[in-house]
Amino acid sequence: MTKRPISITILAWLYIAIGAIGIAYHATEVRTGGITQYDVLWIELFRFVAIVCGVFMLRGANWARWVALAWMGFHVIVSVFHERFQLAVHCVFFAVIAWLLFRRQASQYFNARRVPD
């Protein structure tokens, strides 16, 4: 088994934390009437995907890194409709995440055969 790179550990825990914080934050918006319940359902589902990606990246699931990158890519697409600064920040995050997820050490970790826990 290939040892998990520290960068993947940090990134996976960031996805878990961002997903959990996002779920808590957007759940309060329903109570205050900030957004509709239908909108919050999609937002919460999207945040849950971040948590799932983080958990499975820690376990070495190759598909999780692809979904994690797609998750960030979605943010880039959505930020096209916002301020240019937000788009630039999301593009930088996307590039850094892609680099971390697909560099040699990460690829070796994700492509190693995993033994079920």
Secondary structure, 3 states (H helix, E strand, C coil): CCCCCHHHHHHHHHHHHHHHHHHHHHHHHHHHCCCCHHHHHHHHHHHHHHHHHHHHHHCCCHHHHHHHHHHHHHHHHHHCCCCHHHHHHHHHHHHHHHHHHHCHHHHHHHHCCCCCC
